[in-house]
């Protein structure tokens, strides 16, 4: 986030264009923004990177991973680049999945992360229940 803010929207757009042009012909890409963080004050810069990528690469899908308990559409629904939503929760998994399932407008989504065994006091039984 600090790097994006230091460079500003125009340089972020250029960086996105560079990435999009460089990787557009690779067949095994899913673009993901964020990596366990909400965009905060770097929302515009993050959008610009994604839009720059999309200028050159329209064939690969794009999403984001925000902080736990936040879905990508909570921040990026207006970004014109979000192709699918991500669900990330350490809580009751099916509750968060139902929230994302019932969103309007409808956005396809995937469970990107939830509790690991031994993390957040999560037992083996809880792990098996969340699938």
N, CA, C and O of each residue as an XYZ file, in Angstrom:
524
protein
N       0.816     -1.180      0.000
C       0.000      0.000      0.000
C       0.872      1.261      0.000
O       0.591      2.221     -0.717
N       1.924      1.242      0.807
C       2.794      2.417      0.884
C       3.408      2.753     -0.478
O       3.526      3.918     -0.856
N       3.799      1.695     -1.208
C       4.408      1.906     -2.518
C       3.423      2.550     -3.492
O       3.777      3.451     -4.251
N       2.183      2.070     -3.453
C       1.159      2.627     -4.349
C       0.912      4.092     -4.021
O       0.836      4.929     -4.920
N       0.790      4.400     -2.746
C       0.554      5.792     -2.345
C       1.734      6.684     -2.709
O       1.541      7.829     -3.120
N       2.945      6.174     -2.564
C       4.135      6.963     -2.893
C       4.224      7.256     -4.384
O       4.743      8.300     -4.780
N       3.723      6.347     -5.213
C       3.814      6.530     -6.664
C       2.644      7.288     -7.249
O       2.807      7.977     -8.256
N       1.482      7.186     -6.659
C       0.310      7.903     -7.141
C      -0.394      7.184     -8.280
O       0.135      6.225     -8.842
N      -1.590      7.651     -8.616
C      -2.445      6.972     -9.597
C      -1.837      6.815    -10.991
O      -1.995      5.759    -11.604
N      -1.154      7.820    -11.503
C      -0.613      7.733    -12.871
C       0.478      6.671    -12.988
O       0.480      5.885    -13.936
N       1.394      6.644    -12.039
C       2.445      5.622    -12.073
C       1.861      4.233    -11.814
O       2.340      3.242    -12.365
N       0.831      4.163    -10.980
C       0.171      2.875    -10.741
C      -0.505      2.373    -12.022
O      -0.472      1.178    -12.319
N      -1.115      3.288    -12.776
C      -1.706      2.916    -14.060
C      -0.633      2.405    -15.012
O      -0.832      1.390    -15.680
N       0.485      3.087    -15.081
C       1.592      2.643    -15.937
C       2.114      1.269    -15.513
O       2.408      0.426    -16.361
N       2.228      1.045    -14.210
C       2.689     -0.243    -13.708
C       1.702     -1.346    -14.084
O       2.112     -2.438    -14.479
N       0.415     -1.068    -13.964
C      -0.600     -2.032    -14.374
C      -0.508     -2.348    -15.859
O      -0.638     -3.505    -16.260
N      -0.288     -1.343    -16.662
C      -0.120     -1.558    -18.105
C       1.083     -2.454    -18.387
O       1.020     -3.353    -19.225
N       2.173     -2.196    -17.679
C       3.374     -3.023    -17.832
C       3.057     -4.484    -17.496
O       3.408     -5.386    -18.257
N       2.401     -4.716    -16.369
C       2.053     -6.087    -15.968
C       1.112     -6.751    -16.974
O       1.306     -7.903    -17.361
N       0.101     -6.007    -17.383
C      -0.869     -6.559    -18.328
C      -0.244     -6.945    -19.652
O      -0.530     -8.009    -20.200
N       0.618     -6.068    -20.165
C       1.275     -6.367    -21.437
C       2.253     -7.535    -21.291
O       2.351     -8.385    -22.176
N       2.965     -7.567    -20.184
C       3.969     -8.616    -19.986
C       3.345    -10.003    -19.836
O       3.894    -10.979    -20.348
N       2.226    -10.108    -19.155
C       1.676    -11.425    -18.811
C       0.401    -11.806    -19.567
O      -0.192    -12.846    -19.282
N      -0.020    -10.997    -20.506
C      -1.280    -11.261    -21.205
C      -1.316    -12.595    -21.944
O      -2.395    -13.164    -22.108
N      -0.200    -13.101    -22.386
C      -0.186    -14.336    -23.168
C       0.019    -15.593    -22.332
O       0.016    -16.700    -22.870
N       0.194    -15.436    -21.034
C       0.315    -16.596    -20.157
C      -1.079    -17.163    -19.906
O      -2.034    -16.414    -19.699
N      -1.186    -18.475    -19.926
C      -2.508    -19.088    -19.790
C      -2.944    -19.393    -18.379
O      -4.094    -19.783    -18.177
N      -2.088    -19.237    -17.400
C      -2.392    -19.709    -16.060
C      -2.479    -18.585    -15.033
O      -1.939    -18.716    -13.935
N      -3.138    -17.500    -15.363
C      -3.168    -16.337    -14.477
C      -4.573    -16.057    -13.984
O      -5.540    -16.068    -14.746
N      -4.658    -15.805    -12.690
C      -5.808    -15.161    -12.067
C      -5.225    -13.960    -11.335
O      -4.410    -14.123    -10.426
N      -5.627    -12.776    -11.715
C      -5.100    -11.562    -11.091
C      -5.787    -11.349     -9.750
O      -7.013    -11.408     -9.655
N      -4.984    -11.100     -8.708
C      -5.506    -10.860     -7.357
C      -4.853     -9.608     -6.787
O      -3.628     -9.489     -6.766
N      -5.661     -8.699     -6.335
C      -5.165     -7.494     -5.678
C      -5.312     -7.673     -4.172
O      -6.167     -8.434     -3.719
N      -4.497     -6.989     -3.406
C      -4.679     -6.950     -1.962
C      -3.711     -7.785     -1.172
O      -2.716     -7.265     -0.667
N      -3.978     -9.075     -1.051
C      -3.170     -9.987     -0.248
C      -3.329     -9.699      1.240
O      -2.428     -9.172      1.892
N      -4.488    -10.055      1.751
C      -4.790     -9.930      3.188
C      -4.843     -8.493      3.684
O      -4.481     -8.214      4.827
N      -5.286     -7.596      2.845
C      -5.418     -6.222      3.327
C      -6.502     -5.485      2.560
O      -6.751     -5.737      1.381
N      -7.130     -4.571      3.268
C      -8.090     -3.666      2.646
C      -7.303     -2.549      1.963
O      -6.186     -2.244      2.380
N      -7.863     -1.938      0.929
C      -7.100     -0.928      0.197
C      -6.884      0.373      0.965
O      -5.910      1.085      0.721
N      -7.780      0.682      1.884
C      -7.641      1.913      2.665
C      -7.450      3.117      1.765
O      -8.168      3.274      0.777
N      -6.488      3.971      2.095
C      -6.283      5.189      1.291
C      -5.707      4.914     -0.097
O      -5.637      5.822     -0.925
N      -5.293      3.672     -0.361
C      -4.724      3.341     -1.676
C      -5.775      2.786     -2.636
O      -5.419      2.163     -3.636
N      -7.050      2.997     -2.355
C      -8.113      2.453     -3.211
C      -7.978      2.934     -4.655
O      -8.029      2.121     -5.577
N      -7.809      4.223     -4.865
C      -7.689      4.749     -6.226
C      -6.454      4.175     -6.930
O      -6.511      3.830     -8.110
N      -5.355      4.077     -6.209
C      -4.120      3.559     -6.796
C      -4.284      2.084     -7.171
O      -3.830      1.650     -8.230
N      -4.934      1.324     -6.295
C      -5.188     -0.095     -6.569
C      -6.073     -0.246     -7.798
O      -5.813     -1.089     -8.657
N      -7.116      0.569     -7.882
C      -7.984      0.542     -9.065
C      -7.187      0.842    -10.332
O      -7.408      0.215    -11.368
N      -6.274      1.785    -10.253
C      -5.500      2.163    -11.434
C      -4.589      1.027    -11.892
O      -4.441      0.802    -13.093
N      -3.977      0.307    -10.951
C      -3.154     -0.841    -11.338
C      -4.013     -1.855    -12.079
O      -3.636     -2.334    -13.149
N      -5.161     -2.179    -11.514
C      -6.043     -3.169    -12.135
C      -6.537     -2.699    -13.499
O      -6.578     -3.487    -14.444
N      -6.909     -1.443    -13.613
C      -7.378     -0.926    -14.903
C      -6.258     -0.922    -15.935
O      -6.504     -1.159    -17.118
N      -5.027     -0.656    -15.497
C      -3.888     -0.729    -16.405
C      -3.669     -2.140    -16.917
O      -3.416     -2.338    -18.105
N      -3.764     -3.115    -16.039
C      -3.644     -4.521    -16.457
C      -4.720     -4.840    -17.477
O      -4.443     -5.449    -18.511
N      -5.959     -4.427    -17.188
C      -7.097     -4.745    -18.059
C      -6.981     -4.121    -19.446
O      -7.586     -4.624    -20.393
N      -6.217     -3.035    -19.590
C      -6.024     -2.437    -20.914
C      -5.340     -3.417    -21.862
O      -5.602     -3.399    -23.065
N      -4.476     -4.261    -21.339
C      -3.723     -5.210    -22.166
C      -4.187     -6.650    -21.999
O      -3.987     -7.468    -22.897
N      -4.788     -6.968    -20.890
C      -5.168     -8.349    -20.597
C      -6.635     -8.420    -20.202
O      -6.996     -8.210    -19.043
N      -7.461     -8.717    -21.175
C      -8.899     -8.844    -20.931
C      -9.336    -10.299    -20.801
O     -10.507    -10.562    -20.527
N      -8.434    -11.238    -20.991
C      -8.847    -12.640    -20.973
C      -8.739    -13.303    -19.614
O      -9.413    -14.304    -19.373
N      -7.915    -12.783    -18.718
C      -7.768    -13.377    -17.385
C      -8.703    -12.689    -16.400
O      -8.952    -11.488    -16.499
N      -9.218    -13.463    -15.450
C     -10.148    -12.901    -14.464
C      -9.384    -12.207    -13.348
O      -8.203    -12.462    -13.113
N     -10.107    -11.319    -12.670
C      -9.511    -10.426    -11.690
C     -10.355    -10.395    -10.425
O     -11.583    -10.344    -10.492
N      -9.696    -10.425     -9.271
C     -10.386    -10.249     -7.998
C      -9.421     -9.657     -6.981
O      -8.356     -9.154     -7.340
N      -9.803     -9.722     -5.704
C      -8.974     -9.161     -4.640
C      -9.197     -9.948     -3.355
O     -10.259    -10.533     -3.141
N      -8.180     -9.950     -2.511
C      -8.299    -10.533     -1.180
C      -8.096     -9.420     -0.167
O      -7.006     -8.860     -0.049
N      -9.153     -9.107      0.557
C      -9.102     -8.042      1.560
C      -8.818     -8.636      2.932
O      -8.463     -9.810      3.041
N      -8.973     -7.837      3.972
C      -8.825     -8.334      5.333
C      -9.896     -9.377      5.631
O     -10.940     -9.400      4.980
N      -9.639    -10.243      6.614
C     -10.676    -11.203      7.018
C     -11.984    -10.487      7.362
O     -11.985     -9.378      7.898
N     -13.068    -11.136      7.046
C     -14.445    -10.666      7.267
C     -14.870     -9.605      6.263
O     -15.974     -9.071      6.364
N     -14.017     -9.292      5.301
C     -14.385     -8.381      4.223
C     -14.315     -9.132      2.897
O     -13.407     -9.932      2.669
N     -15.263     -8.869      2.046
C     -15.272     -9.452      0.709
C     -14.752     -8.423     -0.285
O     -14.788     -7.222     -0.018
N     -14.275     -8.890     -1.419
C     -13.716     -7.987     -2.420
C     -14.719     -6.922     -2.846
O     -14.342     -5.766     -3.037
N     -15.982     -7.289     -2.997
C     -16.982     -6.309     -3.438
C     -17.264     -5.239     -2.394
O     -17.852     -4.206     -2.717
N     -16.857     -5.465     -1.147
C     -17.036     -4.435     -0.125
C     -16.248     -3.174     -0.482
O     -16.631     -2.071     -0.091
N     -15.155     -3.331     -1.219
C     -14.300     -2.198     -1.566
C     -14.211     -1.939     -3.062
O     -14.106     -0.787     -3.483
N     -14.250     -2.989     -3.868
C     -13.903     -2.844     -5.277
C     -15.076     -2.992     -6.243
O     -14.852     -3.153     -7.443
N     -16.293     -2.945     -5.771
C     -17.426     -3.161     -6.676
C     -17.545     -2.074     -7.732
O     -18.107     -2.319     -8.800
N     -17.035     -0.891     -7.465
C     -17.109      0.193     -8.444
C     -15.878      0.299     -9.320
O     -15.776      1.229    -10.120
N     -14.942     -0.627     -9.192
C     -13.668     -0.516     -9.877
C     -13.660     -0.928    -11.334
O     -12.647     -0.752    -12.011
N     -14.748     -1.468    -11.834
C     -14.892     -1.857    -13.246
C     -13.947     -2.980    -13.651
O     -13.853     -3.298    -14.836
N     -13.259     -3.577    -12.718
C     -12.321     -4.635    -13.069
C     -12.576     -5.921    -12.293
O     -12.005     -6.960    -12.626
N     -13.408     -5.875    -11.284
C     -13.648     -7.040    -10.433
C     -14.541     -8.041    -11.164
O     -15.709     -7.761    -11.434
N     -13.982     -9.208    -11.481
C     -14.729    -10.240    -12.203
C     -15.441    -11.218    -11.282
O     -16.486    -11.763    -11.637
N     -14.880    -11.441    -10.103
C     -15.534    -12.314     -9.132
C     -15.178    -11.862     -7.723
O     -14.152    -11.221     -7.495
N     -16.040    -12.209     -6.799
C     -15.892    -11.831     -5.408
C     -15.123    -12.908     -4.654
O     -15.092    -14.063     -5.078
N     -14.507    -12.536     -3.544
C     -13.843    -13.503     -2.675
C     -14.428    -13.404     -1.275
O     -14.708    -12.314     -0.776
N     -14.605    -14.554     -0.656
C     -15.089    -14.624      0.717
C     -13.934    -15.040      1.605
O     -13.232    -16.009      1.316
N     -13.742    -14.301      2.687
C     -12.616    -14.533      3.592
C     -13.150    -14.384      5.011
O     -13.550    -13.290      5.411
N     -13.161    -15.474      5.774
C     -13.700    -15.409      7.120
C     -13.026    -16.396      8.051
O     -12.641    -17.494      7.650
N     -12.892    -15.985      9.294
C     -12.489    -16.905     10.351
C     -13.699    -17.248     11.220
O     -13.581    -17.993     12.193
N     -14.840    -16.711     10.869
C     -16.072    -16.973     11.598
C     -16.768    -18.219     11.075
O     -16.136    -19.127     10.535
N     -18.069    -18.241     11.245
C     -18.888    -19.342     10.751
C     -18.933    -19.216      9.232
O     -19.516    -18.275      8.694
N     -18.321    -20.161      8.556
C     -18.095    -20.046      7.119
C     -19.394    -19.926      6.336
O     -19.517    -19.062      5.467
N     -20.356    -20.779      6.633
C     -21.576    -20.751      5.809
C     -22.350    -19.441      5.982
O     -23.069    -19.036      5.069
N     -22.222    -18.775      7.119
C     -22.897    -17.492      7.322
C     -22.333    -16.441      6.360
O     -23.087    -15.725      5.701
N     -21.011    -16.357      6.288
C     -20.374    -15.388      5.382
C     -20.623    -15.755      3.918
O     -20.838    -14.876      3.083
N     -20.592    -17.054      3.611
C     -20.878    -17.476      2.238
C     -22.290    -17.095      1.825
O     -22.508    -16.659      0.695
N     -23.253    -17.254      2.730
C     -24.633    -16.874      2.415
C     -24.764    -15.369      2.197
O     -25.531    -14.928      1.341
N     -24.020    -14.584      2.965
C     -24.045    -13.134      2.748
C     -23.577    -12.798      1.336
O     -24.200    -11.995      0.642
N     -22.478    -13.416      0.917
C     -21.976    -13.140     -0.429
C     -22.872    -13.734     -1.505
O     -23.017    -13.153     -2.581
N     -23.467    -14.870     -1.231
C     -24.385    -15.505     -2.186
C     -25.613    -14.632     -2.433
O     -26.117    -14.571     -3.554
N     -26.089    -13.961     -1.398
C     -27.322    -13.179     -1.491
C     -27.102    -11.725     -1.890
O     -28.032    -10.923     -1.800
N     -25.916    -11.367     -2.320
C     -25.656     -9.982     -2.723
C     -26.431     -9.623     -3.986
O     -26.707    -10.464     -4.841
N     -26.769     -8.344     -4.065
C     -27.403     -7.799     -5.255
C     -26.595     -6.582     -5.674
O     -26.376     -5.685     -4.860
N     -26.150     -6.526     -6.911
C     -26.333     -7.517     -7.967
C     -25.518     -8.775     -7.677
O     -24.585     -8.764     -6.875
N     -25.893     -9.842     -8.343
C     -25.235    -11.127     -8.162
C     -23.801    -11.051     -8.691
O     -23.555    -10.562     -9.793
N     -22.861    -11.546     -7.879
C     -21.456    -11.594     -8.272
C     -20.946    -12.991     -7.935
O     -21.071    -13.419     -6.788
N     -20.381    -13.711     -8.891
C     -19.814    -15.021     -8.555
C     -18.734    -14.856     -7.487
O     -18.047    -13.836     -7.439
N     -18.591    -15.872     -6.631
C     -17.625    -15.760     -5.548
C     -16.988    -17.103     -5.244
O     -17.520    -18.156     -5.593
N     -15.824    -17.045     -4.578
C     -15.137    -18.240     -4.099
C     -14.717    -17.996     -2.653
O     -14.453    -16.864     -2.248
N     -14.662    -19.079     -1.888
C     -14.104    -19.020     -0.541
C     -12.596    -19.026     -0.697
O     -12.010    -20.036     -1.087
N     -11.973    -17.912     -0.395
C     -10.538    -17.794     -0.634
C      -9.732    -18.212      0.583
O      -8.616    -18.714      0.448
N     -10.292    -18.007      1.779
C      -9.555    -18.404      2.979
C     -10.500    -18.444      4.166
O     -11.432    -17.647      4.280
N     -10.227    -19.406      5.050
C     -10.913    -19.498      6.339
C      -9.912    -20.077      7.335
O      -8.713    -20.095      7.058
N     -10.370    -20.536      8.456
C      -9.465    -21.012      9.512
C      -8.675    -22.236      9.089
O      -9.149    -23.091      8.341
N      -7.465    -22.286      9.593
C      -6.616    -23.463      9.443
C      -6.674    -24.249     10.742
O      -6.964    -23.697     11.804
N      -6.400    -25.528     10.650
C      -6.386    -26.358     11.852
C      -5.371    -25.811     12.847
O      -4.225    -25.535     12.491
N      -5.800    -25.656     14.098
C      -4.922    -25.143     15.140
C      -4.836    -23.628     15.184
O      -4.173    -23.080     16.064
N      -5.479    -22.949     14.272
C      -5.459    -21.488     14.232
C      -6.785    -20.968     14.776
O      -7.832    -21.545     14.484
N      -6.765    -19.904     15.549
C      -7.977    -19.300     16.108
C      -8.782    -20.329     16.911
O     -10.012    -20.326     16.874
N      -8.092    -21.193     17.624
C      -8.736    -22.244     18.427
C      -9.625    -23.163     17.599
O     -10.609    -23.697     18.109
N      -9.297    -23.345     16.367
C     -10.095    -24.153     15.452
C      -9.678    -25.624     15.563
O      -8.498    -25.960     15.461
N     -10.657    -26.474     15.769
C     -10.386    -27.901     15.930
C     -10.500    -28.625     14.588
O     -10.936    -28.049     13.591
N     -10.104    -29.882     14.583
C     -10.237    -30.713     13.380
C     -11.694    -30.808     12.949
O     -12.000    -30.773     11.757
N     -12.588    -30.926     13.919
C     -14.028    -31.053     13.611
C     -14.531    -29.771     12.948
O     -15.286    -29.837     11.978
N     -14.122    -28.603     13.460
C     -14.560    -27.337     12.861
C     -14.073    -27.201     11.434
O     -14.804    -26.702     10.578
N     -12.852    -27.636     11.161
C     -12.307    -27.560      9.805
C     -13.159    -28.402      8.874
O     -13.493    -27.958      7.775
N     -13.510    -29.578      9.282
C     -14.310    -30.467      8.429
C     -15.720    -29.926      8.220
O     -16.320    -30.166      7.172
N     -16.250    -29.213      9.182
C     -17.608    -28.651      9.071
C     -17.665    -27.487      8.096
O     -18.713    -27.243      7.499
N     -16.571    -26.764      7.919
C     -16.646    -25.560      7.110
C     -16.549    -25.819      5.626
O     -16.690    -24.888      4.833
N     -16.316    -27.042      5.230
C     -16.217    -27.342      3.806
C     -17.599    -27.596      3.233
O     -17.733    -27.868      2.040
